[in-house]
């Protein structure tokens, strides 16, 4: 029975407006949620347990404030919730090193994560952790079936491929056709009482550091028209002024 | 001076033209980049000639026949000198970049859109902010396309180095895409519909225009969430695909932050919406306040006339 670990990350709600103060993104007034693709990873991990037995552990890295998303994962059915205590900015090398050590310490045999986090959009954690563990990895997976190993659907060339992935492995999850389960009252009550296991793991020093954040440059005002007939003029401007046709 | 290595962006065993942009990005660090071409047959590396590199290495391995993250990263690691590594930013290249960086215990910086004085800028929060970082040692950097001017000249011949990869996964079956239509993430022109289209059946009007101008058809999250017939694969936005086309046409889309995050970096944006106060108009180069029923037939006729 596999020991299943799902990586979850707390990020700003994707509908939130991002504000920059003194060269840094200011998240103090932003609602924080579980990164959307991580929800598909949690769902896939729970389906893996339903198919093969075992235990699902949700793992995050961050301060105590990040425990809310662990409780959210607990409410829909993960067995254990674990936080590696950390603060401040880390580069990918430091973060993945911490996660790989935690996965080893927890005895994970398969790791699920979102294809990328909604804050960085990088998608580095899944493949990076797999490399550190010496495991197989499959990324941007839209569907997973569970047997001796895994069989996943992932993008390949201009289409998709069905790929067999031997365990142990890290799988990063895209949305696919998954419907994420919702918590019920019993789950929410259990999550409230559940205790978070806290690990302390030392990170190697980061060699990449943030210089600044800035808002993207605003576009100059465009041309505006009233009424559908203007579409003819716009079509010609696209060819003659913008040169994009 | 930093030793820089560029990994060629491959498409169907051929060197993709965007590789010359990656060489240009590498040159911002000074010196003459080494261009490494992952290939199964060294002849495939001839496409890397004249892309501005100091020298070209054809990294030849059976591991490069199909993409496997473990196989590619281990096979490339064997032939790449120590230094800063530049890759493309396709989903596959980003995946490989992350694995290669982890293999060397160095950091990876994804989706660079600017490199200046060794500082690297990438969009974060789906383009709602830009993050600039600096590195004190070697790093792997994936670079977005359509940002750097392609480099020219340089090495014409390649040296062949055989390498082995630790391939972990196996392809059981290749599946053609369900739809014959172009994918939004690959197209130079995207035309997207929102809930303002009224019904998923009305997307046929967008498809007709797309066929005329060689565009892909996209959708807002509101449209995907409302209508079963509009698949998530069409969704442009923070929880869908991020697109960077030359032309983006938004029809019946109000312009929620979610959506803007996925398309705001498009070169030109056209918005068609009946609500003059829709936020999408603040980002449009050409805004038309009209219903789609009024505007699309006129747009289609004009475009047809121009394409003939």
Interface residues (C-beta under 8 A of the other chain):
Chain A: X12 X14 X15 X16 X17 X18 X20 X25 X36 X37 X91 X92 X93 X94 X96 X97 X118 X119 X120 X121 X122 X123 X124 X125 X126 X127 X128 X129 X130 X131 X132 X135 X136 X137 X138 X139 X140 X151 X153 X155 X156 X157 X158 X159 X160 X161 X162 X163 X164 X165 X166 X169 X175 X176 X204 X206 X207 X208 X209 X210 X211 X212 X213 X214 X215 X216 X219 X222 X223 X224 X225 X226 X227 X228 X229 X230 X231 X232 X234 X235 X236 X237 X238 X239 X242 X244 X245
Chain B: X12 X66 X67 X68 X69 X70 X73 X91 X92 X94 X95 X96 X97 X98 X99 X100 X101 X102 X103 X105 X106 X107 X108 X109 X110 X111 X119 X123 X124 X125 X126 X127 X128 X129 X130 X131 X132 X133 X134 X135 X136 X137 X139 X168 X169 X170 X171 X172 X173 X174 X175 X176 X177 X183 X186 X188 X189 X213 X232 X238 X239 X242 X246 X247 X256 X257 X258 X261 X264 X265 X267 X268 X269 X270 X272 X281 X283 X284 X285 X286 X287 X288 X289 X290 X291 X293 X294 X295 X296 X297 X298 X299 X301 X302 X303 X306 X307
